[in-house]
């Protein structure tokens, strides 16, 4: 699970680090990562951390909005 082929690079524009995770384009977009037009996006550890942080913040805002 979550395995990616060896040697894949990060799909985020301007980043050519080694990818550690593959995510759906939807997920990438919801974290405003520029991965271009692709079904699966590959992201490096740095961008994965960024993604997690952004999605967490987003969830927090949504939660706050819904409970208000
Ligand atoms: Zn990256």
PDB file of the backbone (N, CA, C, O) and the ligand in Angstrom, with CONECT records:
HET     ZN  A 101       1
ATOM      1  N   UNK A   1       0.832  -1.205   0.000  1.00  0.00           N
ATOM      2  CA  UNK A   1       0.000   0.000   0.000  1.00  0.00           C
ATOM      3  C   UNK A   1       0.861   1.248   0.000  1.00  0.00           C
ATOM      4  O   UNK A   1       1.770   1.385   0.819  1.00  0.00           O
ATOM      5  N   UNK A   2       0.577   2.146  -0.911  1.00  0.00           N
ATOM      6  CA  UNK A   2       1.335   3.375  -0.961  1.00  0.00           C
ATOM      7  C   UNK A   2       2.698   3.226  -1.617  1.00  0.00           C
ATOM      8  O   UNK A   2       3.489   4.168  -1.665  1.00  0.00           O
ATOM      9  N   UNK A   3       2.956   2.027  -2.120  1.00  0.00           N
ATOM     10  CA  UNK A   3       4.244   1.797  -2.768  1.00  0.00           C
ATOM     11  C   UNK A   3       4.287   2.473  -4.132  1.00  0.00           C
ATOM     12  O   UNK A   3       3.293   2.484  -4.857  1.00  0.00           O
ATOM     13  N   UNK A   4       5.405   3.017  -4.465  1.00  0.00           N
ATOM     14  CA  UNK A   4       5.554   3.602  -5.793  1.00  0.00           C
ATOM     15  C   UNK A   4       6.774   3.030  -6.470  1.00  0.00           C
ATOM     16  O   UNK A   4       7.703   2.563  -5.810  1.00  0.00           O
ATOM     17  N   UNK A   5       6.771   3.066  -7.771  1.00  0.00           N
ATOM     18  CA  UNK A   5       7.894   2.504  -8.500  1.00  0.00           C
ATOM     19  C   UNK A   5       9.176   3.259  -8.178  1.00  0.00           C
ATOM     20  O   UNK A   5       9.172   4.465  -7.931  1.00  0.00           O
ATOM     21  N   UNK A   6      10.247   2.526  -8.189  1.00  0.00           N
ATOM     22  CA  UNK A   6      11.536   3.094  -7.825  1.00  0.00           C
ATOM     23  C   UNK A   6      11.947   4.209  -8.786  1.00  0.00           C
ATOM     24  O   UNK A   6      11.817   4.077 -10.003  1.00  0.00           O
ATOM     25  N   UNK A   7      12.433   5.284  -8.229  1.00  0.00           N
ATOM     26  CA  UNK A   7      12.975   6.332  -9.069  1.00  0.00           C
ATOM     27  C   UNK A   7      11.987   7.383  -9.543  1.00  0.00           C
ATOM     28  O   UNK A   7      12.348   8.249 -10.341  1.00  0.00           O
ATOM     29  N   UNK A   8      10.726   7.326  -9.060  1.00  0.00           N
ATOM     30  CA  UNK A   8       9.758   8.339  -9.469  1.00  0.00           C
ATOM     31  C   UNK A   8      10.086   9.666  -8.790  1.00  0.00           C
ATOM     32  O   UNK A   8      10.460   9.712  -7.618  1.00  0.00           O
ATOM     33  N   UNK A   9       9.936  10.729  -9.551  1.00  0.00           N
ATOM     34  CA  UNK A   9      10.206  12.045  -8.986  1.00  0.00           C
ATOM     35  C   UNK A   9       8.918  12.740  -8.586  1.00  0.00           C
ATOM     36  O   UNK A   9       7.835  12.411  -9.071  1.00  0.00           O
ATOM     37  N   UNK A  10       9.055  13.697  -7.703  1.00  0.00           N
ATOM     38  CA  UNK A  10       7.928  14.497  -7.245  1.00  0.00           C
ATOM     39  C   UNK A  10       7.226  15.175  -8.427  1.00  0.00           C
ATOM     40  O   UNK A  10       7.880  15.724  -9.314  1.00  0.00           O
ATOM     41  N   UNK A  11       5.903  15.131  -8.431  1.00  0.00           N
ATOM     42  CA  UNK A  11       5.130  15.696  -9.547  1.00  0.00           C
ATOM     43  C   UNK A  11       4.889  17.189  -9.398  1.00  0.00           C
ATOM     44  O   UNK A  11       4.435  17.845 -10.336  1.00  0.00           O
ATOM     45  N   UNK A  12       5.185  17.720  -8.241  1.00  0.00           N
ATOM     46  CA  UNK A  12       4.933  19.135  -8.017  1.00  0.00           C
ATOM     47  C   UNK A  12       5.857  19.955  -8.911  1.00  0.00           C
ATOM     48  O   UNK A  12       7.063  19.716  -8.978  1.00  0.00           O
ATOM     49  N   UNK A  13       5.262  20.918  -9.590  1.00  0.00           N
ATOM     50  CA  UNK A  13       6.031  21.714 -10.539  1.00  0.00           C
ATOM     51  C   UNK A  13       7.196  22.427  -9.864  1.00  0.00           C
ATOM     52  O   UNK A  13       7.018  23.079  -8.835  1.00  0.00           O
ATOM     53  N   UNK A  14       8.371  22.303 -10.434  1.00  0.00           N
ATOM     54  CA  UNK A  14       9.558  22.938  -9.891  1.00  0.00           C
ATOM     55  C   UNK A  14      10.291  22.089  -8.871  1.00  0.00           C
ATOM     56  O   UNK A  14      11.323  22.507  -8.345  1.00  0.00           O
ATOM     57  N   UNK A  15       9.773  20.901  -8.582  1.00  0.00           N
ATOM     58  CA  UNK A  15      10.402  20.033  -7.594  1.00  0.00           C
ATOM     59  C   UNK A  15      10.839  18.738  -8.269  1.00  0.00           C
ATOM     60  O   UNK A  15      10.044  18.111  -8.969  1.00  0.00           O
ATOM     61  N   UNK A  16      12.086  18.330  -8.071  1.00  0.00           N
ATOM     62  CA  UNK A  16      12.526  17.088  -8.697  1.00  0.00           C
ATOM     63  C   UNK A  16      13.113  16.115  -7.673  1.00  0.00           C
ATOM     64  O   UNK A  16      13.986  15.304  -7.983  1.00  0.00           O
ATOM     65  N   UNK A  17      12.608  16.222  -6.453  1.00  0.00           N
ATOM     66  CA  UNK A  17      13.053  15.288  -5.423  1.00  0.00           C
ATOM     67  C   UNK A  17      12.409  13.920  -5.627  1.00  0.00           C
ATOM     68  O   UNK A  17      11.432  13.772  -6.361  1.00  0.00           O
ATOM     69  N   UNK A  18      12.980  12.941  -4.965  1.00  0.00           N
ATOM     70  CA  UNK A  18      12.457  11.590  -5.073  1.00  0.00           C
ATOM     71  C   UNK A  18      11.106  11.487  -4.383  1.00  0.00           C
ATOM     72  O   UNK A  18      10.937  11.926  -3.246  1.00  0.00           O
ATOM     73  N   UNK A  19      10.148  10.900  -5.093  1.00  0.00           N
ATOM     74  CA  UNK A  19       8.801  10.786  -4.532  1.00  0.00           C
ATOM     75  C   UNK A  19       8.726   9.667  -3.509  1.00  0.00           C
ATOM     76  O   UNK A  19       9.349   8.620  -3.684  1.00  0.00           O
ATOM     77  N   UNK A  20       7.973   9.881  -2.448  1.00  0.00           N
ATOM     78  CA  UNK A  20       7.804   8.853  -1.428  1.00  0.00           C
ATOM     79  C   UNK A  20       6.357   8.396  -1.327  1.00  0.00           C
ATOM     80  O   UNK A  20       6.061   7.369  -0.717  1.00  0.00           O
ATOM     81  N   UNK A  21       5.454   9.169  -1.933  1.00  0.00           N
ATOM     82  CA  UNK A  21       4.039   8.850  -1.847  1.00  0.00           C
ATOM     83  C   UNK A  21       3.353   9.140  -3.168  1.00  0.00           C
ATOM     84  O   UNK A  21       3.772  10.028  -3.911  1.00  0.00           O
ATOM     85  N   UNK A  22       2.301   8.393  -3.458  1.00  0.00           N
ATOM     86  CA  UNK A  22       1.463   8.751  -4.589  1.00  0.00           C
ATOM     87  C   UNK A  22       0.091   9.108  -4.060  1.00  0.00           C
ATOM     88  O   UNK A  22      -0.464   8.422  -3.201  1.00  0.00           O
ATOM     89  N   UNK A  23      -0.435  10.177  -4.580  1.00  0.00           N
ATOM     90  CA  UNK A  23      -1.743  10.657  -4.124  1.00  0.00           C
ATOM     91  C   UNK A  23      -2.611  10.954  -5.337  1.00  0.00           C
ATOM     92  O   UNK A  23      -2.105  11.047  -6.455  1.00  0.00           O
ATOM     93  N   UNK A  24      -3.910  11.103  -5.126  1.00  0.00           N
ATOM     94  CA  UNK A  24      -4.792  11.448  -6.237  1.00  0.00           C
ATOM     95  C   UNK A  24      -4.650  12.933  -6.549  1.00  0.00           C
ATOM     96  O   UNK A  24      -4.258  13.730  -5.697  1.00  0.00           O
ATOM     97  N   UNK A  25      -4.974  13.282  -7.772  1.00  0.00           N
ATOM     98  CA  UNK A  25      -4.867  14.676  -8.179  1.00  0.00           C
ATOM     99  C   UNK A  25      -5.798  15.560  -7.345  1.00  0.00           C
ATOM    100  O   UNK A  25      -5.470  16.694  -7.000  1.00  0.00           O
ATOM    101  N   UNK A  26      -6.958  15.005  -7.039  1.00  0.00           N
ATOM    102  CA  UNK A  26      -7.925  15.727  -6.199  1.00  0.00           C
ATOM    103  C   UNK A  26      -7.296  16.176  -4.889  1.00  0.00           C
ATOM    104  O   UNK A  26      -7.442  17.320  -4.458  1.00  0.00           O
ATOM    105  N   UNK A  27      -6.600  15.246  -4.279  1.00  0.00           N
ATOM    106  CA  UNK A  27      -5.978  15.520  -3.001  1.00  0.00           C
ATOM    107  C   UNK A  27      -4.904  16.592  -3.148  1.00  0.00           C
ATOM    108  O   UNK A  27      -4.779  17.498  -2.324  1.00  0.00           O
ATOM    109  N   UNK A  28      -4.136  16.457  -4.222  1.00  0.00           N
ATOM    110  CA  UNK A  28      -3.085  17.443  -4.475  1.00  0.00           C
ATOM    111  C   UNK A  28      -3.691  18.831  -4.661  1.00  0.00           C
ATOM    112  O   UNK A  28      -3.181  19.826  -4.146  1.00  0.00           O
ATOM    113  N   UNK A  29      -4.778  18.871  -5.400  1.00  0.00           N
ATOM    114  CA  UNK A  29      -5.410  20.158  -5.657  1.00  0.00           C
ATOM    115  C   UNK A  29      -6.026  20.752  -4.411  1.00  0.00           C
ATOM    116  O   UNK A  29      -5.982  21.965  -4.210  1.00  0.00           O
ATOM    117  N   UNK A  30      -6.596  19.913  -3.580  1.00  0.00           N
ATOM    118  CA  UNK A  30      -7.204  20.437  -2.364  1.00  0.00           C
ATOM    119  C   UNK A  30      -6.158  21.007  -1.417  1.00  0.00           C
ATOM    120  O   UNK A  30      -6.486  21.773  -0.510  1.00  0.00           O
ATOM    121  N   UNK A  31      -4.899  20.634  -1.628  1.00  0.00           N
ATOM    122  CA  UNK A  31      -3.823  21.226  -0.841  1.00  0.00           C
ATOM    123  C   UNK A  31      -3.072  22.263  -1.669  1.00  0.00           C
ATOM    124  O   UNK A  31      -1.976  22.690  -1.305  1.00  0.00           O
ATOM    125  N   UNK A  32      -3.666  22.654  -2.770  1.00  0.00           N
ATOM    126  CA  UNK A  32      -3.103  23.604  -3.747  1.00  0.00           C
ATOM    127  C   UNK A  32      -1.667  23.305  -4.159  1.00  0.00           C
ATOM    128  O   UNK A  32      -0.836  24.207  -4.261  1.00  0.00           O
ATOM    129  N   UNK A  33      -1.388  22.018  -4.397  1.00  0.00           N
ATOM    130  CA  UNK A  33      -0.096  21.635  -4.946  1.00  0.00           C
ATOM    131  C   UNK A  33      -0.237  21.578  -6.468  1.00  0.00           C
ATOM    132  O   UNK A  33      -1.175  20.976  -6.989  1.00  0.00           O
ATOM    133  N   UNK A  34       0.689  22.199  -7.164  1.00  0.00           N
ATOM    134  CA  UNK A  34       0.628  22.231  -8.614  1.00  0.00           C
ATOM    135  C   UNK A  34       1.270  20.975  -9.197  1.00  0.00           C
ATOM    136  O   UNK A  34       2.488  20.912  -9.365  1.00  0.00           O
ATOM    137  N   UNK A  35       0.446  19.982  -9.503  1.00  0.00           N
ATOM    138  CA  UNK A  35       0.966  18.721 -10.031  1.00  0.00           C
ATOM    139  C   UNK A  35       0.634  18.525 -11.503  1.00  0.00           C
ATOM    140  O   UNK A  35       0.944  17.486 -12.086  1.00  0.00           O
ATOM    141  N   UNK A  36      -0.003  19.538 -12.103  1.00  0.00           N
ATOM    142  CA  UNK A  36      -0.350  19.437 -13.511  1.00  0.00           C
ATOM    143  C   UNK A  36      -1.528  18.505 -13.726  1.00  0.00           C
ATOM    144  O   UNK A  36      -2.257  18.183 -12.788  1.00  0.00           O
ATOM    145  N   UNK A  37      -1.711  18.072 -14.974  1.00  0.00           N
ATOM    146  CA  UNK A  37      -2.836  17.200 -15.286  1.00  0.00           C
ATOM    147  C   UNK A  37      -2.381  15.750 -15.256  1.00  0.00           C
ATOM    148  O   UNK A  37      -1.676  15.283 -16.151  1.00  0.00           O
ATOM    149  N   UNK A  38      -2.788  15.064 -14.235  1.00  0.00           N
ATOM    150  CA  UNK A  38      -2.388  13.667 -14.069  1.00  0.00           C
ATOM    151  C   UNK A  38      -3.380  12.958 -13.169  1.00  0.00           C
ATOM    152  O   UNK A  38      -4.046  13.577 -12.340  1.00  0.00           O
ATOM    153  N   UNK A  39      -3.468  11.657 -13.346  1.00  0.00           N
ATOM    154  CA  UNK A  39      -4.405  10.896 -12.538  1.00  0.00           C
ATOM    155  C   UNK A  39      -3.839  10.652 -11.135  1.00  0.00           C
ATOM    156  O   UNK A  39      -4.526  10.790 -10.123  1.00  0.00           O
ATOM    157  N   UNK A  40      -2.573  10.289 -11.125  1.00  0.00           N
ATOM    158  CA  UNK A  40      -1.885  10.089  -9.852  1.00  0.00           C
ATOM    159  C   UNK A  40      -0.740  11.081  -9.776  1.00  0.00           C
ATOM    160  O   UNK A  40      -0.021  11.308 -10.749  1.00  0.00           O
ATOM    161  N   UNK A  41      -0.589  11.655  -8.617  1.00  0.00           N
ATOM    162  CA  UNK A  41       0.525  12.577  -8.425  1.00  0.00           C
ATOM    163  C   UNK A  41       1.518  11.932  -7.476  1.00  0.00           C
ATOM    164  O   UNK A  41       1.131  11.280  -6.506  1.00  0.00           O
ATOM    165  N   UNK A  42       2.801  12.116  -7.760  1.00  0.00           N
ATOM    166  CA  UNK A  42       3.831  11.589  -6.885  1.00  0.00           C
ATOM    167  C   UNK A  42       4.455  12.744  -6.126  1.00  0.00           C
ATOM    168  O   UNK A  42       4.809  13.768  -6.712  1.00  0.00           O
ATOM    169  N   UNK A  43       4.583  12.577  -4.854  1.00  0.00           N
ATOM    170  CA  UNK A  43       5.134  13.686  -4.076  1.00  0.00           C
ATOM    171  C   UNK A  43       6.281  13.235  -3.178  1.00  0.00           C
ATOM    172  O   UNK A  43       6.316  12.104  -2.692  1.00  0.00           O
ATOM    173  N   UNK A  44       7.213  14.155  -2.977  1.00  0.00           N
ATOM    174  CA  UNK A  44       8.367  13.888  -2.128  1.00  0.00           C
ATOM    175  C   UNK A  44       7.959  14.068  -0.659  1.00  0.00           C
ATOM    176  O   UNK A  44       6.841  14.481  -0.353  1.00  0.00           O
ATOM    177  N   UNK A  45       8.868  13.757   0.211  1.00  0.00           N
ATOM    178  CA  UNK A  45       8.571  13.828   1.641  1.00  0.00           C
ATOM    179  C   UNK A  45       8.214  15.251   2.071  1.00  0.00           C
ATOM    180  O   UNK A  45       7.300  15.457   2.869  1.00  0.00           O
ATOM    181  N   UNK A  46       8.938  16.218   1.538  1.00  0.00           N
ATOM    182  CA  UNK A  46       8.670  17.618   1.885  1.00  0.00           C
ATOM    183  C   UNK A  46       7.260  18.031   1.497  1.00  0.00           C
ATOM    184  O   UNK A  46       6.538  18.656   2.274  1.00  0.00           O
ATOM    185  N   UNK A  47       6.885  17.667   0.276  1.00  0.00           N
ATOM    186  CA  UNK A  47       5.560  18.052  -0.185  1.00  0.00           C
ATOM    187  C   UNK A  47       4.470  17.239   0.503  1.00  0.00           C
ATOM    188  O   UNK A  47       3.344  17.707   0.669  1.00  0.00           O
ATOM    189  N   UNK A  48       4.814  16.027   0.897  1.00  0.00           N
ATOM    190  CA  UNK A  48       3.852  15.208   1.632  1.00  0.00           C
ATOM    191  C   UNK A  48       3.553  15.849   2.980  1.00  0.00           C
ATOM    192  O   UNK A  48       2.405  15.885   3.423  1.00  0.00           O
ATOM    193  N   UNK A  49       4.594  16.351   3.621  1.00  0.00           N
ATOM    194  CA  UNK A  49       4.408  17.033   4.904  1.00  0.00           C
ATOM    195  C   UNK A  49       3.566  18.293   4.716  1.00  0.00           C
ATOM    196  O   UNK A  49       2.682  18.600   5.515  1.00  0.00           O
ATOM    197  N   UNK A  50       3.866  19.001   3.646  1.00  0.00           N
ATOM    198  CA  UNK A  50       3.131  20.225   3.342  1.00  0.00           C
ATOM    199  C   UNK A  50       1.655  19.901   3.091  1.00  0.00           C
ATOM    200  O   UNK A  50       0.758  20.593   3.572  1.00  0.00           O
ATOM    201  N   UNK A  51       1.436  18.845   2.337  1.00  0.00           N
ATOM    202  CA  UNK A  51       0.081  18.404   2.033  1.00  0.00           C
ATOM    203  C   UNK A  51      -0.685  18.059   3.305  1.00  0.00           C
ATOM    204  O   UNK A  51      -1.828  18.473   3.496  1.00  0.00           O
ATOM    205  N   UNK A  52      -0.032  17.296   4.162  1.00  0.00           N
ATOM    206  CA  UNK A  52      -0.682  16.889   5.412  1.00  0.00           C
ATOM    207  C   UNK A  52      -1.049  18.099   6.264  1.00  0.00           C
ATOM    208  O   UNK A  52      -2.117  18.157   6.874  1.00  0.00           O
ATOM    209  N   UNK A  53      -0.130  19.062   6.285  1.00  0.00           N
ATOM    210  CA  UNK A  53      -0.363  20.267   7.071  1.00  0.00           C
ATOM    211  C   UNK A  53      -1.542  21.050   6.510  1.00  0.00           C
ATOM    212  O   UNK A  53      -2.403  21.524   7.251  1.00  0.00           O
ATOM    213  N   UNK A  54      -1.563  21.175   5.194  1.00  0.00           N
ATOM    214  CA  UNK A  54      -2.624  21.940   4.553  1.00  0.00           C
ATOM    215  C   UNK A  54      -3.977  21.272   4.709  1.00  0.00           C
ATOM    216  O   UNK A  54      -4.979  21.935   4.976  1.00  0.00           O
ATOM    217  N   UNK A  55      -4.002  19.960   4.542  1.00  0.00           N
ATOM    218  CA  UNK A  55      -5.266  19.243   4.668  1.00  0.00           C
ATOM    219  C   UNK A  55      -5.772  19.313   6.098  1.00  0.00           C
ATOM    220  O   UNK A  55      -6.977  19.384   6.338  1.00  0.00           O
ATOM    221  N   UNK A  56      -4.856  19.292   7.036  1.00  0.00           N
ATOM    222  CA  UNK A  56      -5.217  19.374   8.446  1.00  0.00           C
ATOM    223  C   UNK A  56      -5.844  20.737   8.749  1.00  0.00           C
ATOM    224  O   UNK A  56      -6.871  20.838   9.420  1.00  0.00           O
ATOM    225  N   UNK A  57      -5.195  21.775   8.235  1.00  0.00           N
ATOM    226  CA  UNK A  57      -5.726  23.127   8.426  1.00  0.00           C
ATOM    227  C   UNK A  57      -7.102  23.270   7.806  1.00  0.00           C
ATOM    228  O   UNK A  57      -8.013  23.868   8.379  1.00  0.00           O
ATOM    229  N   UNK A  58      -7.221  22.703   6.622  1.00  0.00           N
ATOM    230  CA  UNK A  58      -8.483  22.803   5.906  1.00  0.00           C
ATOM    231  C   UNK A  58      -9.601  22.140   6.707  1.00  0.00           C
ATOM    232  O   UNK A  58     -10.704  22.671   6.830  1.00  0.00           O
ATOM    233  N   UNK A  59      -9.281  20.964   7.248  1.00  0.00           N
ATOM    234  CA  UNK A  59     -10.261  20.223   8.018  1.00  0.00           C
ATOM    235  C   UNK A  59     -10.671  21.027   9.248  1.00  0.00           C
ATOM    236  O   UNK A  59     -11.838  21.051   9.641  1.00  0.00           O
ATOM    237  N   UNK A  60      -9.693  21.673   9.832  1.00  0.00           N
ATOM    238  CA  UNK A  60      -9.952  22.466  11.019  1.00  0.00           C
ATOM    239  C   UNK A  60     -10.921  23.607  10.695  1.00  0.00           C
ATOM    240  O   UNK A  60     -11.850  23.897  11.449  1.00  0.00           O
ATOM    241  N   UNK A  61     -10.670  24.243   9.547  1.00  0.00           N
ATOM    242  CA  UNK A  61     -11.526  25.362   9.134  1.00  0.00           C
ATOM    243  C   UNK A  61     -12.944  24.862   8.848  1.00  0.00           C
ATOM    244  O   UNK A  61     -13.932  25.473   9.254  1.00  0.00           O
ATOM    245  N   UNK A  62     -13.012  23.736   8.138  1.00  0.00           N
ATOM    246  CA  UNK A  62     -14.317  23.163   7.832  1.00  0.00           C
ATOM    247  C   UNK A  62     -15.085  22.835   9.101  1.00  0.00           C
ATOM    248  O   UNK A  62     -16.274  23.129   9.228  1.00  0.00           O
ATOM    249  N   UNK A  63     -14.380  22.222  10.029  1.00  0.00           N
ATOM    250  CA  UNK A  63     -14.994  21.820  11.285  1.00  0.00           C
ATOM    251  C   UNK A  63     -15.520  23.047  12.031  1.00  0.00           C
ATOM    252  O   UNK A  63     -16.634  23.070  12.556  1.00  0.00           O
ATOM    253  N   UNK A  64     -14.657  24.064  12.048  1.00  0.00           N
ATOM    254  CA  UNK A  64     -15.009  25.294  12.738  1.00  0.00           C
ATOM    255  C   UNK A  64     -16.238  25.927  12.083  1.00  0.00           C
ATOM    256  O   UNK A  64     -17.145  26.422  12.752  1.00  0.00           O
ATOM    257  N   UNK A  65     -16.229  25.891  10.749  1.00  0.00           N
ATOM    258  CA  UNK A  65     -17.319  26.499  10.000  1.00  0.00           C
ATOM    259  C   UNK A  65     -18.638  25.759  10.283  1.00  0.00           C
ATOM    260  O   UNK A  65     -19.690  26.370  10.470  1.00  0.00           O
ATOM    261  N   UNK A  66     -18.541  24.438  10.308  1.00  0.00           N
ATOM    262  CA  UNK A  66     -19.752  23.650  10.487  1.00  0.00           C
ATOM    263  C   UNK A  66     -20.301  23.728  11.912  1.00  0.00           C
ATOM    264  O   UNK A  66     -21.505  23.609  12.140  1.00  0.00           O
ATOM    265  N   UNK A  67     -19.405  23.928  12.845  1.00  0.00           N
ATOM    266  CA  UNK A  67     -19.876  23.931  14.234  1.00  0.00           C
ATOM    267  C   UNK A  67     -20.310  25.330  14.682  1.00  0.00           C
ATOM    268  O   UNK A  67     -20.901  25.506  15.748  1.00  0.00           O
ATOM    269  N   UNK A  68     -19.999  26.319  13.834  1.00  0.00           N
ATOM    270  CA  UNK A  68     -20.347  27.700  14.213  1.00  0.00           C
ATOM    271  C   UNK A  68     -21.855  27.952  14.090  1.00  0.00           C
ATOM    272  O   UNK A  68     -22.321  29.057  14.368  1.00  0.00           O
TER     273      UNK A  68
HETATM  274 ZN    ZN A 101       8.309  17.824  -3.991  1.00  0.00          ZN
END
